[in-house]
């Protein structure tokens, strides 16, 4: 099966110039850095111990920021290499002022490419975040005896069913991990059946919080938000913004000074979203470029990446998108760590255990219809928020999980 995979990935590699060209036109690739995917690196390796962390996109990177911050303070680590696949993640990473961290795009997973990558960077430890499984890279890491850990490992039911059809192949691939630190008991069970050997579960790493607490937000914007009765809809997907707009209109009859902040998952949809909301008769205002915000603004539309924390810090109630559609939901922990109540739709298969915990603590609320969201928000907008207690509870859990993760990883780093 590995031979078939290598044939297929080589075909992708052969077609990749055309694919990259189309992605450049759509502004989904960095015109100066796309060559990194072909192992033409734009950063240099320095002497000393290198830890390599790979995550697909923004969410995976942000989940390991607390871990990165700890490794930044370790004197025996000279460099931390972060690789991701997406342009949006590279932009978010650039906002962090790390000293030892460098970012490169993950190479196309051909056998030759992965060997060139490892020859150049020579990592002392490799950490793959969430559900990142790249066969050629894993095989070559194992051949070189480079310790490889699946960090906060997550396997969805859908992914499990796909891998299970290739049982012999899945056993071959997943056995390449020296350790799997699982994000849930469900994922631990799936990974065991797929052939992973050493599995441990201590909790979801996404409970831990970054110490990078400096939040940048324009004072004029902060003042404007504080003058309003505000709530936020974050990581929204297609059709969810229209749902949010309808709820805003219903709430606005009762809460006259209402502002709804919308942070879409993909900002390339911003014009489409603006059109949909304007069609509902709502007045929208874009986050960028910075301009004076009209007092009668209904929807503040965030059109830049990496902006969730400032808005979560100013809100008490947040709807998490990807949950009203068949997507599986988005991670609610960042908003919860800022003391926000969480609203979500019925489709949360990606984060079932997290939502189960938040629900048991009366932090999260499920909605599926406009009227349900309206009633819950109406009540929350009138009630006193428990922001401080929510933050304290989640911080304690997150610190404990992070400490255990570091202890387990350090065994392989040494």
DOSESE-342326 format. One record per atom (N, C-alpha, C): residue in one letter; x, z, y. Coordinates in steps of 0.02 Angstrom, whole numbers, padded with zeros to 5 digits, always signed. Layout:
N
aXZY;...
% end
This chain:
414
x+00041+00000-00061;x+00000+00000+00000;x+00043+00000+00064;x+00101+00033+00059;x+00146+00034+00117;x+00169-00037+00134;x+00180-00077+00081;x+00202-00147+00092;x+00147-00186+00129;x+00084-00175+00110;x+00028-00209+00143;x+00024-00187+00216;x+00032-00121+00228;x+00032-00095+00297;x+00087-00127+00338;x+00147-00133+00308;x+00203-00162+00345;x+00192-00236+00362;x+00160-00271+00317;x+00143-00341+00331;x+00095-00345+00389;x+00043-00302+00388;x-00008-00303+00440;x+00021-00282+00508;x+00063-00230+00509;x+00091-00206+00572;x+00141-00257+00600;x+00174-00294+00556;x+00219-00348+00579;x+00181-00406+00610;x+00121-00419+00584;x+00078-00470+00614;x+00057-00448+00685;x+00040-00383+00690;x+00022-00355+00756;x+00082-00360+00804;x+00141-00346+00777;x+00202-00350+00818;x+00214-00422+00842;x+00202-00470+00797;x+00211-00540+00814;x+00162-00561+00869;x+00101-00534+00866;x+00050-00551+00916;x+00053-00507+00979;x+00095-00456+00977;x+00096-00406+01031;x+00112-00433+01100;x+00155-00484+01108;x+00165-00511+01176;x+00100-00534+01209;x+00058-00567+01169;x-00007-00590+01195;x-00052-00530+01210;x-00052-00481+01164;x-00094-00421+01173;x-00072-00383+01236;x-00007-00375+01243;x+00020-00340+01302;x+00003-00378+01366;x+00009-00443+01364;x-00007-00484+01423;x-00079-00474+01445;x-00125-00474+01397;x-00197-00463+01413;x-00208-00393+01439;x-00173-00345+01411;x-00180-00275+01434;x-00150-00267+01505;x-00098-00304+01520;x-00069-00302+01587;x-00118-00328+01639;x-00153-00382+01621;x-00204-00410+01665;x-00259-00359+01679;x-00278-00321+01626;x-00330-00270+01632;x-00304-00204+01660;x-00239-00204+01678;x-00206-00145+01707;x-00207-00085+01659;x-00198-00100+01595;x-00195-00048+01544;x-00124-00036+01520;x-00077-00073+01548;x-00006-00064+01532;x+00035-00058+01595;x+00090-00023+01591;x+00137-00017+01647;x+00181-00079+01648;x+00179-00119+01702;x+00218-00182+01704;x+00293-00172+01700;x+00317-00113+01717;x+00389-00099+01715;x+00410-00065+01650;x+00363-00033+01616;x+00382+00009+01559;x+00354-00013+01491;x+00315-00065+01489;x+00285-00085+01425;x+00338-00102+01372;x+00399-00119+01395;x+00453-00137+01349;x+00475-00078+01305;x+00457-00018+01327;x+00473+00041+01286;x+00440+00037+01217;x+00384+00003+01213;x+00348-00005+01149;x+00387-00051+01101;x+00438-00085+01128;x+00481-00128+01088;x+00552-00098+01083;x+00557-00033+01100;x+00620+00004+01096;x+00672-00017+01148;x+00649-00041+01206;x+00692-00050+01263;x+00680+00010+01309;x+00719+00062+01300;x+00705+00126+01332;x+00725+00129+01405;x+00687+00166+01444;x+00701+00172+01516;x+00731+00240+01534;x+00737+00284+01484;x+00770+00349+01494;x+00828+00356+01446;x+00873+00402+01462;x+00932+00412+01420;x+00929+00479+01383;x+00955+00478+01323;x+00961+00540+01285;x+01024+00575+01309;x+01019+00641+01317;x+01078+00680+01336;x+01102+00720+01275;x+01162+00746+01279;x+01190+00784+01223;x+01152+00850+01214;x+01145+00870+01152;x+01112+00933+01138;x+01049+00924+01097;x+01016+00979+01084;x+00957+00979+01041;x+00897+00947+01076;x+00864+00901+01040;x+00806+00865+01067;x+00744+00879+01025;x+00691+00901+01057;x+00626+00909+01025;x+00582+00851+01046;x+00552+00818+00997;x+00509+00760+01010;x+00437+00778+00995;x+00393+00767+01043;x+00321+00780+01035;x+00283+00716+01048;x+00240+00697+00999;x+00200+00636+01008;x+00125+00652+01005;x+00089+00628+01055;x+00016+00633+01056;x-00013+00568+01083;x-00070+00548+01059;x-00097+00482+01076;x-00109+00474+01151;x-00142+00523+01183;x-00163+00512+01252;x-00165+00577+01291;x-00205+00579+01343;x-00207+00635+01391;x-00225+00701+01356;x-00278+00701+01316;x-00301+00762+01284;x-00250+00794+01240;x-00216+00752+01200;x-00165+00778+01154;x-00106+00808+01193;x-00086+00773+01246;x-00031+00799+01287;x-00049+00866+01318;x-00108+00870+01349;x-00128+00931+01383;x-00134+00991+01336;x-00151+00978+01273;x-00158+01033+01226;x-00091+01065+01209;x-00036+01029+01219;x+00030+01057+01203;x+00071+01076+01264;x+00042+01071+01323;x+00077+01091+01384;x+00102+01164+01381;x+00061+01212+01357;x+00087+01281+01351;x+00148+01286+01306;x+00149+01246+01254;x+00206+01245+01207;x+00268+01216+01242;x+00257+01162+01279;x+00312+01130+01316;x+00343+01178+01366;x+00300+01216+01400;x+00324+01264+01450;x+00369+01317+01418;x+00352+01338+01358;x+00394+01387+01323;x+00462+01357+01304;x+00461+01294+01280;x+00524+01262+01261;x+00567+01245+01321;x+00536+01237+01378;x+00575+01225+01440;x+00621+01284+01455;x+00602+01343+01434;x+00641+01404+01449;x+00695+01419+01397;x+00693+01382+01341;x+00742+01395+01287;x+00809+01361+01303;x+00861+01400+01305;x+00927+01374+01325;x+00956+01326+01274;x+00938+01335+01209;x+00968+01292+01157;x+00935+01224+01153;x+00880+01213+01191;x+00847+01147+01192;x+00869+01110+01255;x+00901+01053+01244;x+00928+01015+01300;x+00876+00967+01330;x+00833+00939+01286;x+00788+00886+01309;x+00723+00888+01267;x+00668+00873+01300;x+00603+00869+01267;x+00576+00799+01279;x+00570+00761+01226;x+00544+00692+01231;x+00469+00692+01215;x+00429+00668+01262;x+00358+00660+01251;x+00342+00586+01244;x+00308+00567+01191;x+00285+00498+01184;x+00209+00498+01179;x+00180+00448+01210;x+00108+00437+01206;x+00095+00362+01202;x+00032+00343+01193;x+00015+00272+01186;x-00016+00242+01249;x-00043+00283+01293;x-00084+00257+01347;x-00053+00264+01416;x-00074+00220+01461;x-00051+00220+01530;x-00076+00282+01566;x-00138+00302+01553;x-00167+00360+01586;x-00127+00423+01572;x-00104+00430+01510;x-00065+00490+01492;x+00001+00492+01529;x+00033+00435+01539;x+00097+00433+01575;x+00088+00456+01647;x+00031+00439+01677;x+00016+00459+01746;x+00004+00535+01751;x-00031+00562+01701;x-00044+00634+01700;x+00021+00673+01691;x+00063+00650+01645;x+00127+00684+01632;x+00171+00685+01694;x+00169+00632+01734;x+00210+00628+01794;x+00190+00681+01846;x+00130+00709+01840;x+00107+00761+01888;x+00139+00828+01874;x+00167+00837+01814;x+00199+00900+01796;x+00272+00898+01816;x+00296+00953+01844;x+00365+00956+01868;x+00410+00990+01816;x+00413+00960+01757;x+00457+00987+01706;x+00530+00968+01720;x+00576+01009+01695;x+00647+00995+01705;x+00679+00959+01647;x+00657+00975+01587;x+00689+00948+01527;x+00649+00890+01496;x+00589+00879+01520;x+00544+00830+01489;x+00556+00760+01514;x+00557+00713+01467;x+00556+00641+01484;x+00499+00609+01445;x+00470+00557+01473;x+00415+00522+01439;x+00433+00450+01423;x+00415+00429+01363;x+00422+00360+01342;x+00358+00341+01304;x+00343+00276+01304;x+00286+00253+01264;x+00307+00248+01191;x+00261+00266+01147;x+00274+00264+01075;x+00284+00192+01052;x+00335+00179+01011;x+00349+00110+00990;x+00297+00083+00940;x+00288+00018+00939;x+00245-00013+00888;x+00275+00005+00820;x+00232+00027+00774;x+00255+00061+00713;x+00280+00013+00658;x+00325-00031+00675;x+00357-00072+00624;x+00416-00033+00595;x+00438-00052+00536;x+00494-00017+00504;x+00557-00021+00547;x+00573-00080+00572;x+00633-00090+00613;x+00628-00052+00680;x+00570-00056+00712;x+00559-00021+00776;x+00569+00054+00769;x+00540+00082+00717;x+00545+00155+00708;x+00617+00176+00693;x+00653+00135+00656;x+00723+00150+00642;x+00764+00147+00707;x+00751+00098+00748;x+00786+00092+00813;x+00771+00152+00857;x+00708+00173+00856;x+00687+00231+00896;x+00725+00294+00874;x+00728+00305+00809;x+00761+00366+00783;x+00837+00362+00791;x+00864+00302+00786;x+00937+00294+00797;x+00956+00313+00868;x+00913+00296+00916;x+00927+00309+00987;x+00916+00382+01005;x+00858+00411+00985;x+00840+00477+01009;x+00866+00533+00963;x+00872+00521+00899;x+00898+00570+00852;x+00868+00640+00862;x+00802+00647+00856;x+00771+00712+00868;x+00790+00764+00816;x+00794+00827+00838;x+00806+00882+00791;x+00742+00907+00760;x+00686+00892+00793;x+00620+00913+00769;x+00568+00864+00797;x+00520+00844+00755;x+00467+00800+00778;x+00399+00833+00768;x+00359+00832+00819;x+00292+00862+00818;x+00240+00808+00833;x+00195+00797+00787;x+00140+00749+00797;x+00076+00787+00810;x+00043+00772+00865;x-00014+00812+00888;x-00080+00783+00866;x-00123+00827+00841;x-00193+00811+00827;x-00202+00768+00764;x-00211+00703+00772;x-00224+00660+00713;x-00178+00599+00713;x-00120+00606+00744;x-00073+00551+00748;x-00035+00542+00683;x-00050+00489+00648;x-00018+00475+00583;x+00007+00403+00584;x+00074+00394+00587;x+00104+00328+00589;x+00150+00320+00529;x+00129+00281+00478;x+00165+00278+00414;x+00239+00262+00417;x+00259+00209+00452;x+00330+00191+00453;x+00372+00245+00486;x+00346+00274+00540;x+00384+00327+00574;x+00391+00388+00528;x+00337+00407+00494;x+00340+00465+00450;x+00387+00454+00392;x+00386+00395+00363;x+00431+00379+00307;x+00504+00383+00330;x+00519+00357+00387;x+00589+00356+00411;x+00612+00426+00434;x+00566+00465+00460;x+00583+00535+00477;x+00602+00574+00414;x+00563+00563+00361;x+00575+00598+00297;x+00642+00577+00267;x+00658+00512+00271;x+00721+00487+00244;x+00780+00519+00279;x+00772+00533+00344;x+00827+00563+00383;x+00826+00639+00382;x+00777+00666+00345;x+00770+00739+00339;x+00761+00774+00406;x+00724+00740+00451;x+00707+00770+00516;x+00642+00809+00507;x+00642+00875+00519;x+00581+00915+00510;x+00523+00886+00550;x+00466+00877+00517;x+00408+00845+00548;x+00346+00888+00538;x+00314+00906+00593;x+00256+00951+00591;x+00195+00917+00622;x+00138+00922+00589;x+00074+00901+00618;x+00047+00961+00656;x+00043+00953+00721;x+00027+01009+00765;x-00047+01008+00785;x-00081+01063+00774;x-00153+01066+00789;x-00190+01009+00753;x-00170+00999+00690;x-00195+00943+00650;x-00271+00940+00645;x-00298+00881+00657;x-00371+00873+00656;x-00389+00809+00620;x-00432+00815+00571;x-00458+00758+00534;x-00535+00760+00538;x-00565+00709+00567;x-00638+00706+00571;x-00667+00684+00503;x-00731+00695+00495;x-00764+00674+00433;x-00757+00599+00423;x-00763+00561+00477;x-00758+00489+00475;x-00688+00467+00453;x-00637+00498+00481;x-00568+00481+00463;x-00553+00501+00391;x-00579+00558+00370;x-00569+00582+00302;x-00596+00532+00251;x-00657+00506+00265;x-00688+00459+00219;x-00647+00394+00214;x-00617+00374+00269;x-00575+00313+00268;x-00512+00324+00227;x-00479+00381+00239;x-00416+00396+00204;x-00429+00408+00129;x-00486+00438+00114;x-00501+00456+00044;x-00508+00394+00000;x-00527+00338+00029;x-00532+00275-00009;x-00464+00249-00030;x-00411+00276+00003;x-00343+00256-00014;x-00304+00318-00037;x-00330+00350-00090;x-00305+00415-00111;x-00229+00417-00124;x-00204+00370-00162;x-00133+00369-00178;x-00091+00361-00115;x-00113+00317-00071;x-00078+00304-00008;x-00080+00365+00038;x-00139+00396+00043;x-00146+00455+00087;x-00101+00512+00062;x-00098+00521-00004;x-00053+00573-00032;x+00020+00558-00015;x+00038+00494-00018;x+00106+00473-00002;x+00123+00487+00072;x+00076+00471+00117;x+00088+00478+00189;x+00085+00551+00211;x+00032+00586+00194;x+00023+00655+00220;x+00073+00704+00190;x+00102+00687+00132;x+00153+00730+00103;x+00218+00728+00142;x+00224+00681+00188;x+00285+00675+00228;x+00290+00730+00281;x+00234+00762+00297;x+00237+00818+00345;x+00266+00879+00310;x+00314+00911+00343;x+00342+00973+00315;x+00295+01032+00324;x+00253+01027+00376;x+00204+01081+00389;x+00146+01052+00429;x+00086+01073+00412;x+00027+01055+00450;x-00005+01119+00478;x-00003+01127+00544;x-00037+01182+00577;x-00105+01155+00598;x-00157+01177+00564;x-00223+01145+00569;x-00264+01174+00626;x-00305+01131+00656;x-00346+01153+00713;x-00410+01187+00692;x-00429+01179+00628;x-00491+01209+00602;x-00486+01215+00527;x-00529+01256+00498;x-00531+01264+00425;x-00555+01200+00392;x-00600+01165+00426;x-00626+01102+00401;x-00570+01050+00396;x-00529+01045+00448;x-00472+00999+00447;x-00421+01019+00394;x-00411+01085+00386;x-00364+01109+00335;x-00386+01086+00265;x-00450+01091+00252;x-00478+01070+00188;x-00469+00994+00177;x-00483+00956+00230;x-00475+00883+00227;x-00403+00863+00214;x-00357+00894+00252;x-00286+00878+00246;x-00259+00895+00177;x-00283+00949+00148;x-00262+00968+00080;x-00283+00915+00030;x-00345+00890+00037;x-00371+00839-00008;x-00335+00772+00001;x-00308+00761+00061;x-00274+00698+00076;x-00200+00699+00056;x-00176+00757+00033;x-00108+00760+00007;x-00058+00800+00046;x-00078+00831+00101;x-00032+00874+00139;x-00014+00934+00097;x+00050+00954+00098;x+00073+01007+00053;x+00070+01077+00083;x+00103+01086+00139;x+00106+01154+00169;x+00059+01157+00228;x+00005+01195+00220;x-00047+01198+00272;x-00059+01270+00295;x-00067+01279+00360;x-00082+01345+00387;x-00134+01338+00443;x-00176+01389+00448;x-00226+01389+00502;x-00224+01456+00538;x-00211+01454+00602;x-00208+01514+00644;x-00258+01511+00702;x-00292+01455+00709;x-00336+01445+00766;x-00318+01381+00801;x-00359+01359+00847;x-00348+01297+00883;x-00302+01308+00942;x-00247+01270+00944;x-00198+01277+00998;x-00228+01265+01067;x-00284+01229+01070;x-00316+01214+01133;x-00345+01276+01167;x-00346+01332+01131;x-00366+01395+01163;x-00313+01420+01211;x-00250+01401+01200;x-00196+01425+01242;x-00197+01390+01309;x-00170+01424+01359;x-00175+01399+01428;x-00107+01388+01459;x-00101+01336+01497;x-00039+01320+01532;x-00024+01373+01585;x+00041+01386+01593;x+00062+01431+01646;x+00074+01393+01711;x+00066+01327+01706;x+00072+01282+01764;x+00008+01289+01805;x+00004+01342+01844;x-00060+01361+01875;x-00070+01335+01946;x-00020+01302+01973;x-00027+01279+02041;x-00077+01221+02044;x-00132+01233+02077;x-00186+01183+02081;x-00186+01153+02151;x-00179+01088+02153;x-00178+01053+02217;x-00247+01024+02232;x-00274+01043+02288;x-00338+01014+02310;x-00341+01017+02386;x-00365+00964+02416;x-00368+00961+02489;x-00411+01018+02516;x-00388+01049+02568;x-00424+01106+02597;x-00493+01085+02622;x-00497+01025+02651;x-00562+01001+02676;x-00611+00991+02619;x-00586+00967+02561;x-00628+00957+02502;x-00650+01024+02474;x-00603+01070+02470;x-00617+01137+02445;x-00672+01171+02487;x-00665+01164+02552;x-00714+01194+02599;x-00782+01161+02590;x-00782+01096+02580;x-00846+01059+02571;x-00881+01082+02507;x-00843+01087+02452;x-00872+01107+02388;x-00900+01178+02392;x-00863+01223+02425;x-00885+01292+02430;x-00947+01300+02473;x-00960+01250+02515;x-01020+01253+02558;x-01083+01229+02521;x-01072+01205+02458;x-01127+01175+02419;x-01144+01217+02358;x-01203+01204+02331;x-01220+01229+02265;x-01197+01174+02218;x-01147+01188+02176;x-01112+01134+02141;x-01110+01143+02066;x-01110+01087+02030;x-01096+01086+01959;x-01058+01022+01943;x-01029+01018+01884;x-00983+00963+01868;x-01001+00932+01800;x-00996+00866+01797;x-01002+00830+01733;x-00935+00797+01720;x-00900+00818+01667;x-00832+00796+01655;x-00826+00756+01590;x-00777+00710+01589;x-00763+00668+01530;x-00825+00629+01508;x-00862+00604+01556;x-00924+00568+01541;x-00909+00497+01516;x-00953+00473+01474;x-00948+00406+01446;x-01007+00364+01469;x-01006+00300+01452;x-01058+00254+01473;x-01128+00279+01455;x-01174+00275+01502;x-01244+00297+01498;x-01253+00372+01513;x-01200+00411+01506;x-01206+00483+01521;x-01211+00495+01596;x-01178+00453+01636;x-01182+00462+01709;x-01253+00450+01734;x-01288+00403+01705;x-01357+00390+01724;x-01401+00451+01707;x-01388+00481+01649;x-01423+00542+01628;x-01411+00598+01679;x-01348+00606+01700;x-01329+00657+01749;x-01364+00645+01816;x-01366+00581+01836;x-01399+00564+01899;x-01473+00583+01900;x-01507+00572+01845;x-01578+00589+01839;x-01587+00665+01844;x-01543+00703+01810;x-01547+00776+01813;x-01534+00801+01883;x-01485+00770+01917;x-01470+00789+01987;x-01532+00781+02030;x-01567+00726+02023;x-01627+00713+02063;x-01681+00767+02051;x-01688+00787+01988;x-01738+00839+01971;x-01718+00906+02002;x-01653+00922+01997;x-01628+00986+02024;x-01632+00988+02100;x-01622+00930+02130;x-01619+00926+02203;x-01685+00943+02237;x-01739+00937+02200;x-01804+00957+02227;x-01808+01032+02240;x-01769+01069+02199;x-01771+01142+02204;x-01709+01171+02238;x-01652+01137+02228;x-01588+01160+02256;x-01566+01108+02308;x-01584+01119+02370;x-01576+01069+02423;x-01503+01055+02442;x-01460+01103+02431;x-01390+01095+02451;x-01346+01078+02391;x-01372+01036+02346;x-01340+01023+02282;x-01287+00968+02285;x-01231+00979+02252;x-01179+00928+02244;x-01160+00924+02170;x-01161+00864+02143;x-01140+00853+02074;x-01074+00815+02074;x-01024+00844+02041;x-00958+00812+02034;x-00956+00776+01967;x-00940+00712+01968;x-00936+00673+01906;x-00864+00650+01895;x-00835+00669+01838;x-00767+00649+01820;x-00771+00607+01756;x-00771+00540+01762;x-00778+00497+01703;x-00716+00501+01658;x-00727+00489+01594;x-00672+00488+01546;x-00625+00429+01561;x-00654+00373+01581;x-00614+00312+01595;x-00630+00288+01665;x-00581+00294+01711;x-00595+00278+01781;x-00600+00204+01795;x-00582+00162+01746;x-00591+00090+01756;x-00665+00070+01759;x-00709+00117+01741;x-00781+00105+01743;x-00812+00126+01810;x-00771+00146+01857;x-00796+00179+01917;x-00846+00137+01956;x-00835+00072+01963;x-00881+00030+02000;x-00949+00025+01966;x-00947+00021+01899;x-01009+00019+01860;x-01048+00083+01868;x-01013+00140+01867;x-01045+00206+01875;x-01076+00212+01944;x-01038+00193+01994;x-01062+00196+02063;x-01126+00155+02071;x-01126+00095+02042;x-01185+00051+02046;x-01246+00083+02013;x-01236+00113+01954;x-01291+00146+01919;x-01321+00204+01959;x-01277+00244+01988;x-01300+00303+02026;x-01334+00282+02091;x-01306+00232+02124;x-01337+00207+02186;x-01406+00178+02172;x-01413+00148+02114;x-01477+00118+02093;x-01531+00172+02086;x-01509+00233+02071;x-01555+00290+02065;x-01573+00319+02134;x-01543+00290+02186;x-01555+00315+02254;x-01510+00372+02274;x-01455+00381+02237;x-01409+00436+02251;x-01350+00412+02293;x-01327+00454+02339;x-01271+00437+02382;x-01206+00463+02350;x-01161+00417+02337;x-01098+00434+02305;x-01040+00432+02354;x-00988+00472+02337;x-00927+00472+02378;x-00868+00474+02330;x-00819+00429+02341;x-00760+00426+02297;x-00706+00476+02319;x-00673+00504+02269;x-00620+00553+02280;x-00560+00520+02316;x-00544+00459+02297;x-00489+00423+02329;x-00513+00354+02352;x-00490+00331+02411;x-00445+00364+02458;x-00479+00422+02494;x-00440+00470+02516;x-00467+00529+02550;x-00500+00510+02616;x-00564+00525+02620;x-00602+00512+02681;x-00650+00570+02694;x-00676+00574+02754;x-00724+00626+02771;x-00786+00618+02727;x-00809+00673+02698;x-00866+00671+02652;x-00931+00681+02690;x-00977+00634+02687;x-01042+00642+02721;x-01079+00703+02694;x-01112+00739+02737;x-01148+00800+02716;x-01204+00787+02666;x-01232+00727+02667;x-01288+00712+02622;x-01265+00680+02556;x-01200+00688+02539;x-01175+00662+02476;x-01209+00696+02417;x-01233+00657+02370;x-01263+00684+02308;x-01211+00691+02253;x-01172+00637+02242;x-01124+00635+02187;x-01054+00624+02214;x-01009+00671+02198;x-00939+00663+02214;x-00905+00634+02152;x-00882+00572+02158;x-00859+00533+02100;x-00782+00532+02099;x-00753+00562+02048;x-00680+00568+02043;x-00652+00506+02009;x-00611+00469+02046;x-00584+00405+02022;x-00508+00407+02014;x-00481+00464+01993;x-00410+00469+01977;x-00401+00517+01918;x-00346+00508+01882;x-00334+00548+01821;x-00304+00616+01837;x-00311+00662+01790;x-00280+00728+01794;x-00309+00774+01847;x-00374+00766+01862;x-00405+00803+01916;x-00455+00856+01892;x-00458+00869+01827;x-00510+00915+01803;x-00499+00987+01825;x-00437+01011+01821;x-00424+01082+01835;x-00446+01104+01905;x-00429+01066+01958;x-00451+01087+02025;x-00527+01095+02030;x-00564+01049+01998;x-00637+01052+02003;x-00666+01106+01958;x-00636+01117+01899;x-00659+01172+01856;x-00649+01239+01890;x-00594+01245+01929;x-00579+01308+01963;x-00631+01324+02017;x-00665+01271+02041;x-00714+01280+02095;x-00787+01279+02070;x-00796+01265+02006;x-00863+01261+01978;x-00877+01319+01930;x-00941+01332+01920;x-00960+01383+01871;x-00996+01354+01811;x-01020+01292+01818;x-01058+01260+01765;x-01034+01188+01755;x-01018+01171+01693;x-00989+01105+01678;x-01024+01075+01617;x-01043+01011+01624;x-01067+00973+01567;x-01008+00933+01539;x-00996+00936+01474;x-00942+00900+01441;x-00970+00838+01407;x-00945+00780+01428;x-00970+00716+01404;x-00947+00697+01334;x-00964+00635+01315;x-00950+00612+01248;x-00992+00647+01196;x-01043+00682+01218;x-01085+00723+01173;x-01158+00702+01173;x-01179+00663+01222;x-01247+00635+01222;x-01248+00569+01185;x-01190+00539+01177;x-01183+00476+01140;x-01148+00491+01073;x-01144+00443+01029;x-01112+00454+00964;x-01036+00445+00970;x-01006+00496+00999;x-00934+00495+01010;x-00900+00555+00978;x-00935+00611+00975;x-00907+00671+00944;x-00888+00725+00993;x-00898+00710+01059;x-00885+00762+01109;x-00814+00763+01134;x-00804+00800+01189;x-00738+00811+01218;x-00723+00886+01215;x-00659+00902+01220;x-00637+00971+01215;x-00663+01014+01273;x-00702+01067+01257;x-00731+01108+01311;x-00687+01166+01334;x-00629+01176+01301;x-00592+01238+01313;x-00560+01242+01382;x-00538+01187+01410;x-00507+01190+01477;x-00557+01217+01528;x-00618+01190+01526;x-00670+01214+01572;x-00687+01287+01559;x-00692+01305+01495;x-00709+01374+01477;x-00654+01423+01499;x-00590+01401+01495;x-00535+01444+01516;x-00538+01459+01591;x-00570+01414+01629;x-00579+01427+01700;x-00642+01467+01714;x-00673+01492+01661;x-00731+01536+01669;x-00797+01499+01678;x-00800+01436+01659;x-00861+01396+01668;x-00908+01403+01608;x-00972+01403+01623;x-01022+01393+01570;x-01020+01319+01550;x-01030+01305+01486;x-01024+01236+01461;x-01091+01211+01436;x-01111+01153+01459;x-01169+01118+01431;x-01143+01058+01392;x-01177+01042+01337;x-01155+00986+01296;x-01214+00956+01259;x-01206+00894+01238;x-01257+00860+01199;x-01252+00878+01126;x-01292+00846+01083;x-01294+00862+01011;x-01235+00836+00971;x-01198+00786+00997;x-01144+00755+00959;x-01076+00785+00975;x-01059+00838+00938;x-00997+00875+00952;x-00955+00884+00889;x-00957+00835+00845;x-00923+00840+00780;x-00847+00850+00787;x-00817+00827+00843;x-00745+00835+00853;x-00725+00907+00867;x-00771+00948+00890;x-00754+01016+00911;x-00807+01067+00887;x-00832+01059+00826;x-00886+01101+00800;x-00868+01175+00800;x-00808+01192+00776;x-00789+01263+00771;x-00780+01295+00840;x-00753+01256+00887;x-00744+01282+00955;x-00812+01295+00987;x-00857+01246+00981;x-00923+01255+01010;x-00961+01312+00977;x-00951+01320+00912;x-00983+01375+00876;x-00962+01442+00905;x-00897+01448+00920;x-00872+01510+00950;x-00900+01519+01020;x-00897+01467+01061;x-00922+01472+01130;x-00996+01489+01131;x-01033+01460+01084;x-01104+01473+01080;x-01118+01546+01061;x-01077+01573+01016;x-01085+01643+00995;x-01071+01692+01052;x-01032+01668+01102;x-01016+01710+01159;x-01061+01695+01220;x-01113+01655+01208;x-01160+01634+01261;x-01124+01599+01319;x-01073+01560+01301;x-01036+01521+01351;x-01059+01449+01352;x-01082+01424+01294;x-01102+01353+01291;x-01176+01346+01274;x-01205+01289+01296;x-01277+01277+01289;x-01288+01204+01269;x-01327+01193+01217;x-01341+01125+01193;x-01402+01096+01228;x-01396+01032+01248;x-01452+00996+01278;x-01455+00926+01249;x-01514+00897+01248;x-01519+00827+01225;x-01567+00786+01268;x-01607+00821+01310;x-01654+00786+01353;x-01644+00807+01425;x-01667+00764+01471;x-01659+00779+01543;x-01689+00847+01560;x-01748+00860+01534;x-01783+00921+01552;x-01747+00983+01527;x-01714+00978+01467;x-01676+01034+01440;x-01617+01051+01485;x-01581+00999+01506;x-01524+01011+01550;x-01547+01039+01617;x-01602+01013+01642;x-01629+01036+01706;x-01645+01111+01702;x-01680+01132+01650;x-01702+01202+01644;x-01642+01249+01639;x-01593+01231+01599;x-01534+01274+01590;x-01493+01278+01655;x-01481+01220+01687;x-01444+01220+01750;x-01481+01257+01805;x-01546+01248+01808;x-01587+01282+01858;x-01578+01357+01852;x-01578+01382+01790;x-01569+01454+01777;x-01498+01476+01795;x-01448+01436+01774;x-01378+01454+01786;x-01360+01453+01860;x-01388+01405+01897;x-01374+01400+01969;x-01401+01460+02008;x-01452+01493+01980;x-01480+01552+02012;x-01448+01617+01989;x-01415+01615+01929;x-01390+01677+01900;x-01318+01692+01922;x-01298+01755+01911;x-01231+01776+01928;x-01183+01755+01872;x-01128+01722+01891;x-01081+01696+01841;x-01035+01750+01814;x-01019+01742+01750;x-00975+01791+01715;x-00904+01763+01710;x-00882+01728+01761;x-00819+01690+01761;x-00758+01732+01740;x-00751+01791+01767;x-00693+01833+01754;x-00688+01854+01681;x-00744+01875+01651;x-00744+01897+01582;x-00730+01840+01533;x-00758+01781+01548;x-00746+01723+01506;x-00672+01705+01505;x-00641+01704+01565;x-00570+01687+01570;x-00527+01737+01532;x-00541+01801+01539;x-00502+01853+01507;x-00505+01847+01431;x-00565+01837+01405;x-00575+01832+01333;x-00537+01773+01303;x-00542+01715+01334;x-00509+01656+01308;x-00433+01658+01316;x-00409+01690+01369;x-00337+01698+01380;x-00306+01740+01325;x-00339+01794+01306;x-00313+01837+01252;x-00308+01800+01186;x-00360+01761+01170;x-00360+01722+01107;x-00305+01669+01109;x-00300+01633+01165;x-00251+01579+01172;x-00180+01604+01168;x-00164+01660+01200;x-00096+01688+01199;x-00075+01707+01128;x-00122+01733+01090;x-00108+01754+01021;x-00093+01693+00977;x-00134+01640+00984;x-00124+01579+00944;x-00058+01545+00961;x-00042+01540+01026;x+00020+01509+01048;x+00081+01545+01021;x+00079+01610+01021;x+00135+01651+00997;x+00148+01637+00923;x+00095+01632+00883;x+00102+01618+00811;x+00129+01548+00800;x+00103+01500+00837;x+00126+01430+00831;x+00201+01425+00845;x+00224+01458+00898;x+00294+01456+00916;x+00338+01485+00861;x+00314+01539+00831;x+00351+01573+00777;x+00359+01527+00717;x+00304+01491+00699;x+00306+01446+00642;x+00350+01385+00655;x+00346+01357+00714;x+00385+01297+00731;x+00460+01314+00735;x+00476+01373+00762;x+00545+01393+00770;x+00583+01398+00704;x+00547+01410+00649;x+00579+01412+00583;x+00611+01345+00566;x+00580+01291+00589;x+00606+01223+00576;x+00655+01201+00629;x+00647+01227+00689;x+00692+01210+00743;x+00762+01238+00731;x+00765+01295+00699;x+00830+01327+00685;x+00866+01293+00627;
% end
